[in-house]
Amino acid sequence: MKIYKFGGASVRSAQGIKNLEYILRQETGSLFVVISAMGKTTNAMEMVLDYFVNRQTEQLQNKWQEVKDYHLSVATDLTDDKEWANDVLSPVFQQVEHIFSDVVPMDYDQTYDSLVSYGEILSTTLIASYLKRVGLDACWLDMRRLLRTDSNFREATVHLEASQHTLMEAIQTNKATVYIGQGFIAGNKHGQPTTLGREGSDYTAAVVGNLLNAESVTIWKDVPGILNADPRLFADTVLIPELTYYDAVELAYSGAQIIHPKTIKPLENKSIPLYVKPFENPQAAGSVIKANVSSAIDVPVLIVRKNQVLITIRPLDFSFVLENSLSKLFVLLDKHRLKVSLIQSSAVTISVCVDNVKRLSAALDELSNEFRVSYNEGLELLTVRGVTDVVENKVTAERDVLMKQRTRRTAKYLMKSI
C-alpha cells in the first residue's frame, strides 16, 4: 500500500479535486489518502470557534454560513448537481450546528479540537463521496476513531500500538482500493476529538505509513519538490532531488514549510521513503527523502521563519544568570507550549526567539513575575545551511540583524522584517 497526502491548497476547488482524482487513477495498487481541510477552511473554522466561545452569535452565523456556502459551491461545481451536494454535506453541517447548541463551551483547547476538526470531516466527506460517484472503489474512514492519542488537546501524541490495532481492523472490515482519511485529527480513548498540531496532516500521513508498513508516502504540493529556498522570497531557487532523513529533520526543525517537523521519524523508523511531488505536474520526479542518497546537498539552503519575537529576561535583583534561571524559563515556556528556535545568554541576560502566537501574552505576563522582561516583535529568523562568507554577506546586506549564531555549516540571523 502507498500513502498519498493532499493539502488544502490542492483541494480548494472543483478543478483541484478532479486533479486529485486523475492522480489516484494512475495508481494500480491500493492507496490510503490523507486529506486536509479545503483551502483556508481551518482559518475560517478558528474564527467560527472564537465567535462561538465569545457568544458573538451574529458573527458566528455569518462566518459559519460562509464555510457552508464555500463547500456547497465546490461540491456543485464538481457535479453540477445541487441536490447531491446538499445531500452529501448537510449531515456534517448538522453535526457542527449541534455543537453550537451547547450552552457552555468546553475547555477552549478541547472545544477547538471538537469544532475545528470538522474542516477535515467536510473535505473528506465531499471528496470520498465524489470519488465513489465517479466509479472509484473508495471508502471514507473517520480518523477520530482510528488514530488513538492522549488528551493533550491541540498537540496530541499518537499511541502507535493502539492506533495500529484500530486502523488495521478498519481496513480489514471495509475492503476498498482507495481509503480516504483526514489529516490533522485523531481521538482519545474517551472518543473525544483531538488534533495533532497546526499543519499536522503530513504527520498523519507518516504515522499511517508507519502503521501500515507502507511502500512509500507521497506528499503532493504546489511546488516542484523540495527547493533550497522559498521561491516567493528568493530568486534562482533549485530543486533538491534527494536528501536524507537527517537533512529533512534539520530543515523542518529550522522552519522549512515543505514538511511538518514531526513527519520524518515514523518513516525513518521503518525506512519508508517520503516523496514530495508537484500536484500540478504529477509526472515530474519531485524530491525523495530516504536513508541513503547518492550525493550530499551541494547548495546553500535558506529557510525563513516569519512572525518571530525576541524575549530577553534578566533577574529582578540584577544578579547573574545561573542555571536556575534557565530552568525556570524553559519550564514556563513549555507550560505555554512555546518552542524556542534560537537562544543566547550572557552573564546577566537570557534571550530566546519564539513564534508570535496567541499564547505568548500569557507567557510574558507570567515571566514578568520572575524576571525583568523586554521583547521585540516584527522579526524573522533566517537559517542558512551550507553557509559561506559570501552567502552571509548577501543575505544580511542592508538588514538590521539583532542576533546571529554561526557554526561550521549553519548560521542563524534574527532580523527585523522588511
C-alpha positions in Angstrom: 0.0 0.0 0.0 1.1 3.6 -0.7 0.1 6.7 1.2 -0.8 9.9 -0.6 -1.3 13.2 1.2 -3.1 16.2 -0.3 -3.1 19.6 1.4 -5.8 22.2 1.5 -4.4 24.3 -1.4 -4.6 21.2 -3.7 -8.2 20.5 -3.0 -9.5 24.1 -2.6 -11.6 23.9 -5.8 -13.5 21.5 -8.0 -10.6 21.5 -10.5 -8.2 20.6 -7.8 -10.4 17.7 -6.7 -10.6 16.5 -10.3 -6.8 16.6 -10.5 -6.7 14.5 -7.3 -9.0 12.0 -9.0 -6.7 11.9 -12.0 -3.6 11.2 -9.8 -5.4 8.4 -8.0 -6.4 6.8 -11.2 -2.7 6.5 -12.3 -2.0 4.2 -9.3 -2.9 0.5 -9.8 -2.4 -0.7 -6.3 -4.2 0.2 -3.0 -3.9 3.7 -1.6 -4.5 5.3 1.7 -5.2 9.0 1.0 -4.8 11.6 3.7 -6.6 14.9 3.0 -6.5 18.3 4.8 -9.3 20.8 5.1 -10.1 22.6 1.8 -8.4 26.0 1.1 -8.4 28.3 4.1 -11.2 26.4 5.9 -9.1 25.8 9.1 -8.6 29.5 9.4 -12.3 30.1 8.9 -13.2 27.4 11.5 -10.9 29.1 14.0 -12.9 32.3 13.5 -16.1 30.3 14.0 -14.6 28.9 17.2 -13.7 32.3 18.6 -17.2 33.7 17.8 -18.7 30.6 19.5 -16.8 30.8 22.7 -17.3 34.6 22.9 -21.0 34.2 22.2 -20.9 36.5 19.2 -24.0 34.9 17.7 -24.4 37.1 14.6 -20.7 36.9 13.6 -20.8 33.1 14.3 -23.8 32.5 12.0 -22.3 34.7 9.2 -18.9 33.0 9.2 -20.4 29.5 9.5 -22.7 30.3 6.5 -19.6 31.3 4.5 -18.0 27.9 5.3 -21.2 26.1 4.3 -21.6 28.1 1.1 -18.0 27.5 0.1 -18.2 23.7 0.4 -21.6 23.6 -1.3 -20.2 25.7 -4.2 -17.3 23.4 -4.7 -19.5 20.3 -4.5 -21.9 21.8 -7.0 -19.1 22.8 -9.4 -17.8 19.2 -9.2 -21.1 17.6 -10.4 -23.4 20.3 -11.4 -25.9 18.7 -9.0 -27.0 20.9 -6.2 -29.2 18.2 -4.7 -26.3 15.8 -4.5 -24.1 18.5 -2.9 -26.7 19.2 -0.2 -27.4 15.5 0.5 -23.6 14.8 1.0 -22.8 17.8 3.2 -26.0 18.6 5.2 -25.4 15.8 7.7 -22.0 17.2 8.5 -23.4 20.7 8.8 -25.9 19.5 11.3 -23.2 17.9 13.4 -21.4 21.2 13.7 -24.6 23.1 14.5 -25.3 20.6 17.3 -22.0 21.8 18.9 -23.3 25.4 18.7 -26.3 24.3 20.8 -24.1 23.7 23.8 -25.0 26.3 26.5 -21.5 26.3 28.0 -18.4 25.6 25.8 -15.9 23.1 27.0 -12.3 24.0 27.8 -11.0 26.2 24.9 -8.5 23.7 23.5 -11.0 20.8 23.8 -13.6 22.9 22.0 -11.0 23.8 19.4 -10.4 20.1 18.6 -14.1 19.3 18.5 -15.1 22.1 16.2 -12.1 22.9 14.0 -11.6 19.2 13.1 -14.8 19.5 11.1 -12.8 21.2 8.3 -11.2 17.8 7.6 -14.5 16.0 8.0 -16.1 18.2 5.4 -13.4 17.9 2.9 -13.0 14.1 3.1 -16.8 13.5 3.2 -17.1 15.5 0.0 -14.1 14.0 -1.8 -14.9 10.4 -0.8 -18.5 10.8 -2.0 -17.4 12.3 -5.3 -14.8 9.6 -5.9 -17.5 6.9 -5.4 -19.8 8.8 -7.7 -17.3 8.7 -10.5 -16.6 5.0 -10.1 -13.6 4.6 -7.8 -13.7 1.9 -5.1 -13.3 4.5 -2.3 -14.0 4.1 1.4 -14.3 7.0 3.9 -12.7 6.4 7.3 -13.0 8.5 10.5 -9.6 9.2 11.9 -11.1 10.4 15.1 -11.9 6.8 15.8 -8.8 5.2 14.3 -5.8 7.3 15.4 -5.7 7.0 19.2 -4.0 9.7 21.2 -3.6 11.1 24.7 -5.8 14.0 25.8 -3.3 16.8 25.2 -5.8 18.8 23.1 -4.4 20.7 20.1 -1.0 18.9 20.4 -1.9 15.3 21.0 0.5 12.4 20.9 -0.4 9.3 18.9 -0.4 6.0 20.7 1.1 3.8 17.9 0.2 0.4 19.2 -3.5 1.1 19.9 -3.8 3.0 16.6 -2.3 0.2 14.6 -5.0 -2.2 16.0 -7.9 0.1 15.2 -6.6 1.1 11.8 -5.9 -2.4 10.6 -9.3 -3.6 11.9 -11.0 -0.8 9.9 -9.2 -1.7 6.7 -9.9 -5.4 7.1 -13.5 -4.7 7.8 -14.0 -2.1 4.9 -12.5 -3.6 1.8 -11.7 -1.0 -0.8 -9.0 0.1 -3.2 -8.8 3.7 -2.0 -9.2 4.7 1.6 -9.9 8.3 2.4 -8.9 9.6 5.9 -8.4 13.0 7.5 -5.1 14.6 8.3 -4.5 16.6 11.5 -7.3 15.0 13.5 -7.5 12.0 15.8 -9.2 11.0 19.1 -8.5 9.9 22.6 -9.7 6.7 24.4 -12.9 8.5 25.6 -14.0 9.2 22.0 -13.2 12.9 22.2 -11.6 14.5 19.1 -8.0 15.7 19.3 -5.7 17.4 16.9 -2.0 16.9 16.2 -0.9 20.5 15.9 -1.3 23.0 13.2 -0.3 21.7 9.8 -0.2 18.2 11.2 -1.6 16.4 8.1 1.9 15.5 7.0 2.4 13.8 10.3 -0.8 11.9 9.9 0.4 10.5 6.6 3.7 9.5 8.1 2.0 7.7 11.1 -0.4 5.9 8.8 2.6 4.9 6.6 4.4 3.5 9.6 1.4 1.6 11.0 0.5 0.0 7.6 4.2 -0.7 6.7 3.6 1.3 3.5 5.7 1.0 0.4 6.1 4.8 0.3 4.5 8.1 1.4 3.9 10.9 -1.2 3.1 14.5 -0.2 1.6 16.4 -3.1 2.4 20.1 -3.0 2.1 23.2 -5.1 5.9 23.3 -5.6 8.2 21.2 -7.9 9.6 19.4 -4.8 11.9 20.4 -2.0 13.7 23.6 -3.0 16.7 25.2 -1.4 14.6 28.3 -0.6 11.1 29.7 -0.8 10.7 30.9 -4.4 8.4 33.6 -3.2 11.3 35.1 -1.2 14.4 34.2 -3.1 15.4 34.2 -6.8 17.2 31.4 -8.5 16.0 28.5 -6.3 17.0 25.0 -7.2 15.4 21.6 -6.7 17.0 19.2 -4.2 16.3 15.8 -5.8 17.2 13.7 -2.8 18.1 14.1 0.8 18.5 12.0 3.9 16.1 11.7 6.8 18.7 13.7 8.9 18.7 16.5 6.4 15.0 16.7 6.3 14.7 16.8 10.1 17.2 19.7 10.2 15.3 21.6 7.6 11.9 21.0 9.2 13.2 22.0 12.6 14.6 25.2 11.2 11.2 26.1 9.9 11.0 24.8 6.3 7.3 24.8 5.4 7.5 22.0 2.9 7.5 19.2 5.6 6.0 19.1 9.1 8.8 18.7 11.7 7.3 15.5 13.2 6.8 13.8 9.9 10.2 12.2 9.4 10.7 9.9 12.5 7.8 7.5 11.9 9.1 7.0 8.3 12.8 6.7 9.3 12.0 4.0 11.9 10.8 1.7 9.1 12.9 3.1 6.2 9.9 4.3 4.3 10.8 6.8 1.5 9.0 10.1 1.5 8.3 11.7 -1.9 7.4 15.4 -2.3 5.8 15.9 -5.8 4.1 18.7 -7.7 0.4 18.4 -7.7 0.0 20.3 -11.0 2.7 18.1 -12.7 2.3 14.6 -11.3 4.6 13.0 -13.8 7.6 15.1 -12.5 10.1 13.3 -10.3 10.0 15.8 -7.4 12.2 15.1 -4.4 12.7 12.0 -2.2 13.7 11.7 1.4 15.3 8.3 2.3 18.0 6.6 4.3 20.8 6.8 1.8 21.4 9.2 -1.1 23.9 9.3 -3.9 25.2 12.8 -3.1 25.0 15.4 -0.4 23.2 18.7 -0.7 25.7 20.9 -2.5 23.8 24.3 -2.4 23.1 26.6 0.5 19.6 26.1 1.9 17.8 29.2 3.1 14.8 29.0 5.5 12.8 32.0 6.7 10.7 31.8 9.8 8.4 34.8 10.0 6.5 36.4 12.8 9.1 35.9 15.5 9.5 37.6 18.9 12.8 38.1 20.7 12.3 37.8 24.5 15.1 38.9 26.9 15.0 38.3 30.6 17.2 39.3 33.5 16.9 38.6 37.2 14.9 41.1 39.2 17.7 41.6 41.7 20.3 42.3 38.9 22.3 39.2 39.9 24.0 36.9 37.5 22.0 34.5 35.3 22.5 31.0 36.7 21.2 27.5 35.7 18.2 28.1 38.0 17.1 31.0 35.7 17.4 28.8 32.6 15.4 26.1 34.3 12.6 28.5 35.3 12.5 30.0 31.8 12.2 26.7 30.0 9.6 25.3 32.4 7.4 28.3 31.8 7.9 28.3 28.0 7.0 24.6 28.0 3.9 25.3 30.1 2.7 27.7 27.4 3.8 25.4 24.6 6.2 28.0 23.1 9.0 26.4 21.1 12.4 28.1 21.2 14.1 28.5 17.8 17.2 30.5 19.0 18.8 31.1 22.4 21.7 33.3 23.6 22.9 34.1 27.1 25.3 36.5 28.8 26.3 36.9 32.4 23.1 38.9 33.2 20.6 38.1 30.5 19.0 35.3 28.5 17.4 35.9 25.1 15.2 33.5 23.3 13.4 33.6 19.9 9.9 32.2 19.7 6.9 32.2 17.4 4.5 35.1 18.0 1.3 33.2 18.9 -1.8 33.9 21.0 -0.2 32.0 24.0 2.7 34.5 24.1 0.9 37.2 26.0 0.1 35.0 29.0 3.7 33.7 29.0 5.1 37.2 29.1 2.8 38.1 32.0 4.0 35.1 34.0 7.6 35.7 33.1 7.3 39.2 34.5 6.6 37.8 37.9 10.0 36.1 37.9 12.2 38.4 35.8 12.7 41.8 34.2 11.3 41.2 30.7 11.8 43.1 27.4 10.8 41.9 23.9 10.9 42.8 20.2 8.2 41.9 17.7 8.1 42.1 13.9 11.1 39.9 13.4 12.1 37.0 11.1 14.6 34.2 11.6 16.8 33.2 8.6 18.6 29.9 8.9 21.3 29.1 6.3 22.7 25.6 6.0 25.9 25.4 4.0 26.7 29.0 4.9 29.7 30.8 3.5 31.0 34.3 4.0 29.7 35.2 0.5 26.2 33.9 1.3 26.2 35.6 4.7 27.1 39.0 3.2 24.5 38.6 0.5 21.6 37.7 2.8 22.3 40.2 5.6 23.2 43.2 3.3 21.2 46.2 4.4 19.3 44.2 7.0 19.0 45.1 10.7 20.4 41.9 12.4 19.5 41.7 16.1 21.1 38.3 16.8 23.5 36.0 15.0 24.7 32.5 15.6 27.1 30.6 13.3 28.6 27.2 13.5 30.7 25.2 10.9 27.9 24.7 8.5 24.8 26.5 9.8 24.1 30.2 10.6 21.0 31.8 12.1 20.2 35.5 11.7 17.4 37.2 13.7 16.4 40.3 11.7 13.7 42.9 11.6 11.1 42.0 9.0 11.1 44.0 5.8 
